[in-house]
Structure formats: structure tokens, C-alpha cells
């Protein structure tokens, strides 16, 4: 389903069959250059369905299989689209308790929104889960640039990000240099050339400082499960805001020794168990179903 945004763009939403008025529903936010139909998203939908809970997947701008209309796109600090989507769901699904789950970039967006909204978020959201969150975007960029695996991840992501910028060459404002974007070899270089000027930040450093969810952890008031792995290649364990998380009774952290980035796969190779998806569905379903009784 396509919904129009206030600025003349659009968002594509994917609904599961159980997403109906009066029934609990979960909004899913995907990661960088992902979509609402990635493997982890499909796993969450399936796990929620076993509890009788519906789901809606939000495809960020340019991630639904079709370029968005404007030069701007999505990024780790874009919370306006999430807030707008939640308002639309409230109207479409009256009487439905709403939860949300975010993976990686989507988890940062979710926590940032919860922190910005504070107590007001509890009027819309009953429970949330954030998985493999890049709490500190600057530390995340440094971590990825410091290892061979990290640099490989960056090359893969940059390939599609640059391609999307090239496809919008005629829409790019004067303060965005396409050649600088093409020369980017790190996230910092890309964010300085594209993300920052397109979305109102002074620089990549300004973007990282203002869009990192760690800065607003203390303001979250919605019950939220945080799933993170110590060996996440996207974020050093020292950058997890453990003190701020521990001081907020609304947050339930689970930090595992292993799990990588949006991994957490258990079981045997021929019969895997997707632990994070199962835990996210359990946490959300139990709270949403209790509220709907």
C-alpha cells in the first residue's frame, strides 16, 4: 500500500493478513539499503503470526523498489516518516494496540523517535524492540573503516547508495556535488557529500552527533527490548550506552557475547533458529495481546 507524505513524496507499506482493525499490530523498520521484505522481516512476520499478531513493514524512501519523488531520501536520523506512518496506522486500524521493531538503522530511527517524543510516544506505541542498533554513528563509521570485513560491507552499501544518487542527478540541489558522492570510499565521505547537505546537516560530523540514538536513551518511556551482540562488527561493544540504558527502567537490554549484526542464528545449519526475531515477536506479542484483552 502506498501512502503520500506531507512533503509530496510517498511511503510504501507491506501489510500481513492479520493487520486488521482492533487486532494488535507491529510496525517493522528495516536496515540500511534493506526493505520490508528482507529475510529478518519475513521471519518476524511469521513469528508474530504464530501469536496471532499482525504486522506492517515500512519501506523507507527509495527502498520499496521504486525511486522516491524527491532528492532527499532516508537516513539514520529521519524520524518524521516514522511518526507520520504511525499516525496513518492509527487511523487505518482503530482500536489496534501498536508495537514497533527496528533492525540496525531502523532500530536507531525507532529509538531516536522514542527519545524525541518522550512520554508522548506512549499514546501511540505500547511496546518496542530494537535489534543491533548503531547507537553512536561516528563510532560505527570508525569500526567499519577499521576492518577488512567492515570495509567490504561499506563497499556493498555505497554501490547502491551512489547509484541512487546518480539516478536523481537532475533533482540534486546545488549544494550537493555528485562527483564527490562518486568518489566516496567511506560512509563518512558519503555522508559528508550526500546525507548531510540533502537533509539539513552541516557535515557528516553534525549528522552523526544529532542522529545518534544514544544521546536520547534517557528520554524513552515506552517499554523497549534492546538486543545487541558484543561481536557486532558495526559497533564496538564499548560504544553501547550501557550506563544510560541501565538507568532507564523502561529499557530491557539483552547483550549476547555472539550474534554479529542482525544475526543471532542458533540451532543447526539444516534447522536454524532465528533467536532475535523470535524474542522480538515474543516480547511484542505478550504486551500487545495483554493490552487488547
DOKE-441900 format. One record per residue (C-alpha): x negated, y, z negated; residue in one letter. Coordinates in steps of 0.02 Angstrom, whole numbers, always signed. Example, Ala and Ser with C-alpha at 12.3 -4.5 7.8 and 13.67 -1.06 7.14 Angstrom:
// DOKE-441900
<zati><X>-615</X><Y>-225</Y><Z>-390</Z><code>a</code></zati>
<zati><X>-684</X><Y>-53</Y><Z>-357</Z><code>s</code></zati>
// end
This chain:
// DOKE-441900
<zati><X>+0</X><Y>+0</Y><Z>+0</Z><code>x</code></zati>
<zati><X>-65</X><Y>+174</Y><Z>+44</Z><code>x</code></zati>
<zati><X>-35</X><Y>+325</Y><Z>-67</Z><code>x</code></zati>
<zati><X>-77</X><Y>+505</Y><Z>-25</Z><code>x</code></zati>
<zati><X>-187</X><Y>+608</Y><Z>-140</Z><code>x</code></zati>
<zati><X>-155</X><Y>+791</Y><Z>-186</Z><code>x</code></zati>
<zati><X>-303</X><Y>+849</Y><Z>-79</Z><code>x</code></zati>
<zati><X>-237</X><Y>+771</Y><Z>+82</Z><code>x</code></zati>
<zati><X>-332</X><Y>+606</Y><Z>+75</Z><code>x</code></zati>
<zati><X>-269</X><Y>+431</Y><Z>+35</Z><code>x</code></zati>
<zati><X>-300</X><Y>+281</Y><Z>-77</Z><code>x</code></zati>
<zati><X>-261</X><Y>+101</Y><Z>-32</Z><code>x</code></zati>
<zati><X>-189</X><Y>-11</Y><Z>-169</Z><code>x</code></zati>
<zati><X>-176</X><Y>-201</Y><Z>-167</Z><code>x</code></zati>
<zati><X>-30</X><Y>-273</Y><Z>-267</Z><code>x</code></zati>
<zati><X>-15</X><Y>-451</Y><Z>-331</Z><code>x</code></zati>
<zati><X>+159</X><Y>-531</Y><Z>-331</Z><code>x</code></zati>
<zati><X>+180</X><Y>-514</Y><Z>-520</Z><code>x</code></zati>
<zati><X>+156</X><Y>-324</Y><Z>-515</Z><code>x</code></zati>
<zati><X>+338</X><Y>-279</Y><Z>-542</Z><code>x</code></zati>
<zati><X>+434</X><Y>-151</Y><Z>-647</Z><code>x</code></zati>
<zati><X>+447</X><Y>-198</Y><Z>-829</Z><code>x</code></zati>
<zati><X>+305</X><Y>-326</Y><Z>-823</Z><code>x</code></zati>
<zati><X>+128</X><Y>-298</Y><Z>-888</Z><code>x</code></zati>
<zati><X>+7</X><Y>-244</Y><Z>-752</Z><code>x</code></zati>
<zati><X>-181</X><Y>-216</Y><Z>-742</Z><code>x</code></zati>
<zati><X>-267</X><Y>-90</Y><Z>-628</Z><code>x</code></zati>
<zati><X>-436</X><Y>-152</Y><Z>-563</Z><code>x</code></zati>
<zati><X>-580</X><Y>-38</Y><Z>-515</Z><code>x</code></zati>
<zati><X>-719</X><Y>-115</Y><Z>-409</Z><code>x</code></zati>
<zati><X>-904</X><Y>-79</Y><Z>-399</Z><code>x</code></zati>
<zati><X>-1017</X><Y>+17</Y><Z>-280</Z><code>x</code></zati>
<zati><X>-976</X><Y>-18</Y><Z>-98</Z><code>x</code></zati>
<zati><X>-856</X><Y>-155</Y><Z>-152</Z><code>x</code></zati>
<zati><X>-669</X><Y>-167</Y><Z>-133</Z><code>x</code></zati>
<zati><X>-516</X><Y>-229</Y><Z>-225</Z><code>x</code></zati>
<zati><X>-537</X><Y>-397</Y><Z>-136</Z><code>x</code></zati>
<zati><X>-712</X><Y>-443</Y><Z>-194</Z><code>x</code></zati>
<zati><X>-737</X><Y>-613</Y><Z>-275</Z><code>x</code></zati>
<zati><X>-733</X><Y>-548</Y><Z>-453</Z><code>x</code></zati>
<zati><X>-572</X><Y>-452</Y><Z>-414</Z><code>x</code></zati>
<zati><X>-487</X><Y>-606</Y><Z>-344</Z><code>x</code></zati>
<zati><X>-544</X><Y>-705</Y><Z>-497</Z><code>x</code></zati>
<zati><X>-468</X><Y>-576</Y><Z>-614</Z><code>x</code></zati>
<zati><X>-303</X><Y>-577</Y><Z>-519</Z><code>x</code></zati>
<zati><X>-296</X><Y>-767</Y><Z>-532</Z><code>x</code></zati>
<zati><X>-339</X><Y>-767</Y><Z>-717</Z><code>x</code></zati>
<zati><X>-208</X><Y>-633</Y><Z>-754</Z><code>x</code></zati>
<zati><X>-76</X><Y>-730</Y><Z>-656</Z><code>x</code></zati>
<zati><X>-104</X><Y>-879</Y><Z>-771</Z><code>x</code></zati>
<zati><X>-47</X><Y>-766</Y><Z>-913</Z><code>x</code></zati>
<zati><X>+100</X><Y>-701</Y><Z>-812</Z><code>x</code></zati>
<zati><X>+21</X><Y>-529</Y><Z>-789</Z><code>x</code></zati>
<zati><X>+20</X><Y>-433</Y><Z>-626</Z><code>x</code></zati>
<zati><X>-124</X><Y>-333</Y><Z>-553</Z><code>x</code></zati>
<zati><X>-157</X><Y>-187</Y><Z>-436</Z><code>x</code></zati>
<zati><X>-325</X><Y>-164</Y><Z>-354</Z><code>x</code></zati>
<zati><X>-379</X><Y>+15</Y><Z>-318</Z><code>x</code></zati>
<zati><X>-490</X><Y>+32</Y><Z>-166</Z><code>x</code></zati>
<zati><X>-596</X><Y>+188</Y><Z>-189</Z><code>x</code></zati>
<zati><X>-601</X><Y>+313</Y><Z>-46</Z><code>x</code></zati>
<zati><X>-686</X><Y>+236</Y><Z>+108</Z><code>x</code></zati>
<zati><X>-683</X><Y>+61</Y><Z>+30</Z><code>x</code></zati>
<zati><X>-516</X><Y>-4</Y><Z>+92</Z><code>x</code></zati>
<zati><X>-577</X><Y>-50</Y><Z>+266</Z><code>x</code></zati>
<zati><X>-541</X><Y>+120</Y><Z>+345</Z><code>x</code></zati>
<zati><X>-636</X><Y>+286</Y><Z>+328</Z><code>x</code></zati>
<zati><X>-551</X><Y>+414</Y><Z>+219</Z><code>x</code></zati>
<zati><X>-497</X><Y>+580</Y><Z>+296</Z><code>x</code></zati>
<zati><X>-612</X><Y>+700</Y><Z>+205</Z><code>x</code></zati>
<zati><X>-800</X><Y>+725</Y><Z>+198</Z><code>x</code></zati>
<zati><X>-800</X><Y>+683</Y><Z>+12</Z><code>x</code></zati>
<zati><X>-795</X><Y>+503</Y><Z>-47</Z><code>x</code></zati>
<zati><X>-801</X><Y>+411</Y><Z>-215</Z><code>x</code></zati>
<zati><X>-939</X><Y>+411</Y><Z>-344</Z><code>x</code></zati>
<zati><X>-977</X><Y>+361</Y><Z>-524</Z><code>x</code></zati>
<zati><X>-901</X><Y>+520</Y><Z>-594</Z><code>x</code></zati>
<zati><X>-742</X><Y>+527</Y><Z>-490</Z><code>x</code></zati>
<zati><X>-602</X><Y>+508</Y><Z>-617</Z><code>x</code></zati>
<zati><X>-469</X><Y>+613</Y><Z>-531</Z><code>x</code></zati>
<zati><X>-417</X><Y>+474</Y><Z>-413</Z><code>x</code></zati>
<zati><X>-400</X><Y>+353</Y><Z>-559</Z><code>x</code></zati>
<zati><X>-291</X><Y>+474</Y><Z>-655</Z><code>x</code></zati>
<zati><X>-183</X><Y>+505</Y><Z>-501</Z><code>x</code></zati>
<zati><X>-164</X><Y>+319</Y><Z>-468</Z><code>x</code></zati>
<zati><X>-111</X><Y>+286</Y><Z>-648</Z><code>x</code></zati>
<zati><X>+23</X><Y>+419</Y><Z>-630</Z><code>x</code></zati>
<zati><X>+86</X><Y>+337</Y><Z>-471</Z><code>x</code></zati>
<zati><X>+93</X><Y>+167</Y><Z>-555</Z><code>x</code></zati>
<zati><X>+193</X><Y>+238</Y><Z>-700</Z><code>x</code></zati>
<zati><X>+324</X><Y>+298</Y><Z>-576</Z><code>x</code></zati>
<zati><X>+323</X><Y>+140</Y><Z>-470</Z><code>x</code></zati>
<zati><X>+325</X><Y>+18</Y><Z>-616</Z><code>x</code></zati>
<zati><X>+434</X><Y>+95</Y><Z>-751</Z><code>x</code></zati>
<zati><X>+429</X><Y>+3</Y><Z>-916</Z><code>x</code></zati>
<zati><X>+268</X><Y>-89</Y><Z>-874</Z><code>x</code></zati>
<zati><X>+127</X><Y>-86</Y><Z>-1003</Z><code>x</code></zati>
<zati><X>-31</X><Y>-41</Y><Z>-906</Z><code>x</code></zati>
<zati><X>-208</X><Y>-101</Y><Z>-933</Z><code>x</code></zati>
<zati><X>-366</X><Y>-73</Y><Z>-831</Z><code>x</code></zati>
<zati><X>-527</X><Y>-165</Y><Z>-794</Z><code>x</code></zati>
<zati><X>-680</X><Y>-90</Y><Z>-710</Z><code>x</code></zati>
<zati><X>-835</X><Y>-175</Y><Z>-641</Z><code>x</code></zati>
<zati><X>-1004</X><Y>-87</Y><Z>-631</Z><code>x</code></zati>
<zati><X>-972</X><Y>+85</Y><Z>-552</Z><code>x</code></zati>
<zati><X>-786</X><Y>+56</Y><Z>-580</Z><code>x</code></zati>
<zati><X>-822</X><Y>+22</Y><Z>-763</Z><code>x</code></zati>
<zati><X>-916</X><Y>+187</Y><Z>-778</Z><code>x</code></zati>
<zati><X>-770</X><Y>+279</Y><Z>-696</Z><code>x</code></zati>
<zati><X>-649</X><Y>+197</Y><Z>-816</Z><code>x</code></zati>
<zati><X>-748</X><Y>+238</Y><Z>-974</Z><code>x</code></zati>
<zati><X>-780</X><Y>+415</Y><Z>-914</Z><code>x</code></zati>
<zati><X>-592</X><Y>+439</Y><Z>-886</Z><code>x</code></zati>
<zati><X>-553</X><Y>+368</Y><Z>-1058</Z><code>x</code></zati>
<zati><X>-680</X><Y>+484</Y><Z>-1138</Z><code>x</code></zati>
<zati><X>-620</X><Y>+638</Y><Z>-1043</Z><code>x</code></zati>
<zati><X>-437</X><Y>+603</Y><Z>-1085</Z><code>x</code></zati>
<zati><X>-468</X><Y>+554</Y><Z>-1267</Z><code>x</code></zati>
<zati><X>-306</X><Y>+523</Y><Z>-1363</Z><code>x</code></zati>
<zati><X>-202</X><Y>+571</Y><Z>-1210</Z><code>x</code></zati>
<zati><X>-260</X><Y>+412</Y><Z>-1120</Z><code>x</code></zati>
<zati><X>-161</X><Y>+306</Y><Z>-1244</Z><code>x</code></zati>
<zati><X>+0</X><Y>+373</Y><Z>-1169</Z><code>x</code></zati>
<zati><X>-39</X><Y>+283</Y><Z>-1005</Z><code>x</code></zati>
<zati><X>-160</X><Y>+141</Y><Z>-1045</Z><code>x</code></zati>
<zati><X>-135</X><Y>+7</Y><Z>-1178</Z><code>x</code></zati>
<zati><X>-300</X><Y>-87</Y><Z>-1160</Z><code>x</code></zati>
<zati><X>-456</X><Y>-84</Y><Z>-1051</Z><code>x</code></zati>
<zati><X>-608</X><Y>-189</Y><Z>-1007</Z><code>x</code></zati>
<zati><X>-773</X><Y>-127</Y><Z>-933</Z><code>x</code></zati>
<zati><X>-899</X><Y>-251</Y><Z>-862</Z><code>x</code></zati>
<zati><X>-1084</X><Y>-219</Y><Z>-825</Z><code>x</code></zati>
<zati><X>-1071</X><Y>-31</Y><Z>-844</Z><code>x</code></zati>
<zati><X>-1215</X><Y>+82</Y><Z>-788</Z><code>x</code></zati>
<zati><X>-1192</X><Y>+190</Y><Z>-943</Z><code>x</code></zati>
<zati><X>-1341</X><Y>+302</Y><Z>-903</Z><code>x</code></zati>
<zati><X>-1352</X><Y>+334</Y><Z>-716</Z><code>x</code></zati>
<zati><X>-1527</X><Y>+406</Y><Z>-724</Z><code>x</code></zati>
<zati><X>-1594</X><Y>+254</Y><Z>-817</Z><code>x</code></zati>
<zati><X>-1500</X><Y>+142</Y><Z>-694</Z><code>x</code></zati>
<zati><X>-1586</X><Y>+227</Y><Z>-547</Z><code>x</code></zati>
<zati><X>-1756</X><Y>+209</Y><Z>-629</Z><code>x</code></zati>
<zati><X>-1726</X><Y>+25</Y><Z>-668</Z><code>x</code></zati>
<zati><X>-1676</X><Y>-16</Y><Z>-490</Z><code>x</code></zati>
<zati><X>-1825</X><Y>+77</Y><Z>-419</Z><code>x</code></zati>
<zati><X>-1949</X><Y>-14</Y><Z>-532</Z><code>x</code></zati>
<zati><X>-1925</X><Y>-194</Y><Z>-474</Z><code>x</code></zati>
<zati><X>-1929</X><Y>-286</Y><Z>-309</Z><code>x</code></zati>
<zati><X>-1753</X><Y>-354</Y><Z>-337</Z><code>x</code></zati>
<zati><X>-1690</X><Y>-182</Y><Z>-383</Z><code>x</code></zati>
<zati><X>-1763</X><Y>-102</Y><Z>-227</Z><code>x</code></zati>
<zati><X>-1683</X><Y>-240</Y><Z>-122</Z><code>x</code></zati>
<zati><X>-1513</X><Y>-200</Y><Z>-199</Z><code>x</code></zati>
<zati><X>-1539</X><Y>-16</Y><Z>-160</Z><code>x</code></zati>
<zati><X>-1583</X><Y>-50</Y><Z>+23</Z><code>x</code></zati>
<zati><X>-1424</X><Y>-153</Y><Z>+43</Z><code>x</code></zati>
<zati><X>-1313</X><Y>-19</Y><Z>-32</Z><code>x</code></zati>
<zati><X>-1398</X><Y>+125</Y><Z>+58</Z><code>x</code></zati>
<zati><X>-1371</X><Y>+43</Y><Z>+226</Z><code>x</code></zati>
<zati><X>-1182</X><Y>+56</Y><Z>+212</Z><code>x</code></zati>
<zati><X>-1183</X><Y>+223</Y><Z>+120</Z><code>x</code></zati>
<zati><X>-1288</X><Y>+304</Y><Z>+255</Z><code>x</code></zati>
<zati><X>-1181</X><Y>+226</Y><Z>+391</Z><code>x</code></zati>
<zati><X>-1025</X><Y>+302</Y><Z>+312</Z><code>x</code></zati>
<zati><X>-1108</X><Y>+473</Y><Z>+307</Z><code>x</code></zati>
<zati><X>-1157</X><Y>+459</Y><Z>+490</Z><code>x</code></zati>
<zati><X>-978</X><Y>+415</Y><Z>+537</Z><code>x</code></zati>
<zati><X>-923</X><Y>+580</Y><Z>+457</Z><code>x</code></zati>
<zati><X>-1059</X><Y>+687</Y><Z>+535</Z><code>x</code></zati>
<zati><X>-932</X><Y>+812</Y><Z>+606</Z><code>x</code></zati>
<zati><X>-847</X><Y>+831</Y><Z>+436</Z><code>x</code></zati>
<zati><X>-1003</X><Y>+861</Y><Z>+331</Z><code>x</code></zati>
<zati><X>-1016</X><Y>+1038</Y><Z>+260</Z><code>x</code></zati>
<zati><X>-1165</X><Y>+1150</Y><Z>+295</Z><code>x</code></zati>
<zati><X>-1250</X><Y>+1111</Y><Z>+129</Z><code>x</code></zati>
<zati><X>-1265</X><Y>+925</Y><Z>+174</Z><code>x</code></zati>
<zati><X>-1416</X><Y>+878</Y><Z>+281</Z><code>x</code></zati>
<zati><X>-1382</X><Y>+717</Y><Z>+374</Z><code>x</code></zati>
<zati><X>-1567</X><Y>+693</Y><Z>+413</Z><code>x</code></zati>
<zati><X>-1607</X><Y>+698</Y><Z>+226</Z><code>x</code></zati>
<zati><X>-1474</X><Y>+566</Y><Z>+199</Z><code>x</code></zati>
<zati><X>-1550</X><Y>+456</Y><Z>+334</Z><code>x</code></zati>
<zati><X>-1723</X><Y>+471</Y><Z>+255</Z><code>x</code></zati>
<zati><X>-1662</X><Y>+420</Y><Z>+82</Z><code>x</code></zati>
<zati><X>-1750</X><Y>+266</Y><Z>+13</Z><code>x</code></zati>
<zati><X>-1689</X><Y>+276</Y><Z>-167</Z><code>x</code></zati>
<zati><X>-1522</X><Y>+312</Y><Z>-249</Z><code>x</code></zati>
<zati><X>-1594</X><Y>+475</Y><Z>-318</Z><code>x</code></zati>
<zati><X>-1641</X><Y>+534</Y><Z>-143</Z><code>x</code></zati>
<zati><X>-1470</X><Y>+487</Y><Z>-75</Z><code>x</code></zati>
<zati><X>-1376</X><Y>+564</Y><Z>-220</Z><code>x</code></zati>
<zati><X>-1477</X><Y>+725</Y><Z>-207</Z><code>x</code></zati>
<zati><X>-1444</X><Y>+736</Y><Z>-20</Z><code>x</code></zati>
<zati><X>-1263</X><Y>+675</Y><Z>-14</Z><code>x</code></zati>
<zati><X>-1171</X><Y>+636</Y><Z>-176</Z><code>x</code></zati>
<zati><X>-1217</X><Y>+797</Y><Z>-267</Z><code>x</code></zati>
<zati><X>-1179</X><Y>+927</Y><Z>-132</Z><code>x</code></zati>
<zati><X>-1022</X><Y>+837</Y><Z>-73</Z><code>x</code></zati>
<zati><X>-946</X><Y>+829</Y><Z>-246</Z><code>x</code></zati>
<zati><X>-994</X><Y>+990</Y><Z>-332</Z><code>x</code></zati>
<zati><X>-1154</X><Y>+942</Y><Z>-424</Z><code>x</code></zati>
<zati><X>-1310</X><Y>+1048</Y><Z>-419</Z><code>x</code></zati>
<zati><X>-1426</X><Y>+900</Y><Z>-393</Z><code>x</code></zati>
<zati><X>-1444</X><Y>+714</Y><Z>-422</Z><code>x</code></zati>
<zati><X>-1503</X><Y>+750</Y><Z>-599</Z><code>x</code></zati>
<zati><X>-1348</X><Y>+856</Y><Z>-631</Z><code>x</code></zati>
<zati><X>-1238</X><Y>+718</Y><Z>-561</Z><code>x</code></zati>
<zati><X>-1320</X><Y>+585</Y><Z>-670</Z><code>x</code></zati>
<zati><X>-1306</X><Y>+692</Y><Z>-826</Z><code>x</code></zati>
<zati><X>-1122</X><Y>+736</Y><Z>-802</Z><code>x</code></zati>
<zati><X>-1060</X><Y>+571</Y><Z>-732</Z><code>x</code></zati>
<zati><X>-1140</X><Y>+450</Y><Z>-857</Z><code>x</code></zati>
<zati><X>-1006</X><Y>+372</Y><Z>-967</Z><code>x</code></zati>
<zati><X>-1125</X><Y>+355</Y><Z>-1115</Z><code>x</code></zati>
<zati><X>-1100</X><Y>+539</Y><Z>-1154</Z><code>x</code></zati>
<zati><X>-914</X><Y>+516</Y><Z>-1194</Z><code>x</code></zati>
<zati><X>-911</X><Y>+346</Y><Z>-1279</Z><code>x</code></zati>
<zati><X>-866</X><Y>+426</Y><Z>-1445</Z><code>x</code></zati>
<zati><X>-705</X><Y>+502</Y><Z>-1375</Z><code>x</code></zati>
<zati><X>-625</X><Y>+340</Y><Z>-1313</Z><code>x</code></zati>
<zati><X>-463</X><Y>+299</Y><Z>-1405</Z><code>x</code></zati>
<zati><X>-393</X><Y>+155</Y><Z>-1301</Z><code>x</code></zati>
<zati><X>-438</X><Y>-22</Y><Z>-1362</Z><code>x</code></zati>
<zati><X>-577</X><Y>-72</Y><Z>-1244</Z><code>x</code></zati>
<zati><X>-682</X><Y>-229</Y><Z>-1222</Z><code>x</code></zati>
<zati><X>-860</X><Y>-199</Y><Z>-1161</Z><code>x</code></zati>
<zati><X>-950</X><Y>-345</Y><Z>-1077</Z><code>x</code></zati>
<zati><X>-1136</X><Y>-320</Y><Z>-1043</Z><code>x</code></zati>
<zati><X>-1289</X><Y>-430</Y><Z>-1018</Z><code>x</code></zati>
<zati><X>-1462</X><Y>-394</Y><Z>-1088</Z><code>x</code></zati>
<zati><X>-1541</X><Y>-451</Y><Z>-924</Z><code>x</code></zati>
<zati><X>-1436</X><Y>-339</Y><Z>-812</Z><code>x</code></zati>
<zati><X>-1558</X><Y>-280</Y><Z>-675</Z><code>x</code></zati>
<zati><X>-1457</X><Y>-120</Y><Z>-652</Z><code>x</code></zati>
<zati><X>-1481</X><Y>-55</Y><Z>-829</Z><code>x</code></zati>
<zati><X>-1616</X><Y>-87</Y><Z>-960</Z><code>x</code></zati>
<zati><X>-1547</X><Y>-152</Y><Z>-1124</Z><code>x</code></zati>
<zati><X>-1622</X><Y>-1</Y><Z>-1213</Z><code>x</code></zati>
<zati><X>-1503</X><Y>+112</Y><Z>-1114</Z><code>x</code></zati>
<zati><X>-1346</X><Y>+30</Y><Z>-1182</Z><code>x</code></zati>
<zati><X>-1272</X><Y>+159</Y><Z>-1304</Z><code>x</code></zati>
<zati><X>-1260</X><Y>+33</Y><Z>-1445</Z><code>x</code></zati>
<zati><X>-1255</X><Y>+161</Y><Z>-1586</Z><code>x</code></zati>
<zati><X>-1112</X><Y>+260</Y><Z>-1510</Z><code>x</code></zati>
<zati><X>-1017</X><Y>+101</Y><Z>-1467</Z><code>x</code></zati>
<zati><X>-1037</X><Y>+32</Y><Z>-1644</Z><code>x</code></zati>
<zati><X>-972</X><Y>+196</Y><Z>-1717</Z><code>x</code></zati>
<zati><X>-810</X><Y>+189</Y><Z>-1617</Z><code>x</code></zati>
<zati><X>-682</X><Y>+66</Y><Z>-1690</Z><code>x</code></zati>
<zati><X>-584</X><Y>+67</Y><Z>-1527</Z><code>x</code></zati>
<zati><X>-726</X><Y>-22</Y><Z>-1439</Z><code>x</code></zati>
<zati><X>-763</X><Y>-209</Y><Z>-1445</Z><code>x</code></zati>
<zati><X>-936</X><Y>-243</Y><Z>-1373</Z><code>x</code></zati>
<zati><X>-996</X><Y>-414</Y><Z>-1317</Z><code>x</code></zati>
<zati><X>-1178</X><Y>-412</Y><Z>-1262</Z><code>x</code></zati>
<zati><X>-1245</X><Y>-578</Y><Z>-1199</Z><code>x</code></zati>
<zati><X>-1430</X><Y>-625</Y><Z>-1177</Z><code>x</code></zati>
<zati><X>-1398</X><Y>-676</Y><Z>-997</Z><code>x</code></zati>
<zati><X>-1269</X><Y>-638</Y><Z>-865</Z><code>x</code></zati>
<zati><X>-1354</X><Y>-520</Y><Z>-744</Z><code>x</code></zati>
<zati><X>-1249</X><Y>-389</Y><Z>-659</Z><code>x</code></zati>
<zati><X>-1065</X><Y>-438</Y><Z>-642</Z><code>x</code></zati>
<zati><X>-1120</X><Y>-620</Y><Z>-655</Z><code>x</code></zati>
<zati><X>-1086</X><Y>-714</Y><Z>-817</Z><code>x</code></zati>
<zati><X>-1062</X><Y>-879</Y><Z>-725</Z><code>x</code></zati>
<zati><X>-1051</X><Y>-1034</Y><Z>-834</Z><code>x</code></zati>
<zati><X>-1015</X><Y>-1218</Y><Z>-802</Z><code>x</code></zati>
<zati><X>-1093</X><Y>-1324</Y><Z>-666</Z><code>x</code></zati>
<zati><X>-1133</X><Y>-1269</Y><Z>-486</Z><code>x</code></zati>
<zati><X>-990</X><Y>-1375</Y><Z>-418</Z><code>x</code></zati>
<zati><X>-869</X><Y>-1318</Y><Z>-554</Z><code>x</code></zati>
<zati><X>-915</X><Y>-1139</Y><Z>-605</Z><code>x</code></zati>
<zati><X>-826</X><Y>-1039</Y><Z>-740</Z><code>x</code></zati>
<zati><X>-818</X><Y>-851</Y><Z>-718</Z><code>x</code></zati>
<zati><X>-831</X><Y>-802</Y><Z>-900</Z><code>x</code></zati>
<zati><X>-817</X><Y>-613</Y><Z>-884</Z><code>x</code></zati>
<zati><X>-659</X><Y>-624</Y><Z>-778</Z><code>x</code></zati>
<zati><X>-582</X><Y>-748</Y><Z>-899</Z><code>x</code></zati>
<zati><X>-624</X><Y>-642</Y><Z>-1052</Z><code>x</code></zati>
<zati><X>-561</X><Y>-484</Y><Z>-969</Z><code>x</code></zati>
<zati><X>-395</X><Y>-567</Y><Z>-924</Z><code>x</code></zati>
<zati><X>-375</X><Y>-641</Y><Z>-1098</Z><code>x</code></zati>
<zati><X>-409</X><Y>-476</Y><Z>-1187</Z><code>x</code></zati>
<zati><X>-292</X><Y>-377</Y><Z>-1075</Z><code>x</code></zati>
<zati><X>-153</X><Y>-505</Y><Z>-1064</Z><code>x</code></zati>
<zati><X>-142</X><Y>-532</Y><Z>-1252</Z><code>x</code></zati>
<zati><X>-124</X><Y>-346</Y><Z>-1286</Z><code>x</code></zati>
<zati><X>-8</X><Y>-306</Y><Z>-1142</Z><code>x</code></zati>
<zati><X>+107</X><Y>-453</Y><Z>-1175</Z><code>x</code></zati>
<zati><X>+117</X><Y>-409</Y><Z>-1360</Z><code>x</code></zati>
<zati><X>+170</X><Y>-234</Y><Z>-1311</Z><code>x</code></zati>
<zati><X>+302</X><Y>-294</Y><Z>-1189</Z><code>x</code></zati>
<zati><X>+389</X><Y>-407</Y><Z>-1316</Z><code>x</code></zati>
// end
